[in-house]
Amino acid sequence: MDSDISSCDPNRERLAGVLATVGHELRTPLTSIRGYVETLLGAELDPSTARRFLETVRRETLRLGRLIDGMLEFSLLDLGAPATVASCDAVEQISAVVEMLAPFAAARGVAIRARLPERARARVDGDACVQAVANLLQNAIKYGREGGSAEIECVRDGPCVTIAVQDDGAGIAPGERDAIFRFGFRSSGERDGRGIGLAVVRAIAQRAGGEVGVEPSAGGARFVLTFPAG
């Protein structure tokens, strides 16, 4: 007699969650690569600009490979997984994210404004830092005003490196400011998506000993991500 896996089997549900997370996290580098390739094919660029775009494509292709390798080992949402001791220059990772998302921002007419120090060492893996920052900045571009702006800043704040991302959209309802970080939760103002990106950000932050949250803002949503400095 064949045995069926129940639809409420926790292993099946966990597998579905892992696959959804993998799909979500692979989409950002793939979108970046596609945007730069389409620009290279459709525009007359000077050699230095074309080379810079190709270097970005190469960097994102390599990161995509590392991302796949890492996801084959554990789910990003498994907070019980042991953290690896790693550090990176958060400013370098943020700059890479801004460049990576430039085609996406241009398509919506959104200006990315970055206020960054010269460097800020954080105790978090470089690829994980890129994933977390990319999810926040991509949301700011997506849910902010078309033709508006998204701001990102980084400061060394005592024992922490703090990264803040601000959009100019409708903002987050006060009652949803914690719930939006739960896997599968979609805010009342979200038009699409699967409620994965912010859950991944929190998982990455907590695994590194940091945190992420939403601060009150006069306009739009302001997300604040912290990692231990070092």
Helices and strands as residue ranges (DSSP letters): H 10-42, H 47-71, E 88-89, H 90-100, H 102-108, E 111-115, E 121-122, H 126-143, E 149-157, E 160-166, G 174-176, G 179-181, H 197-207, E 211-215, E 222-228
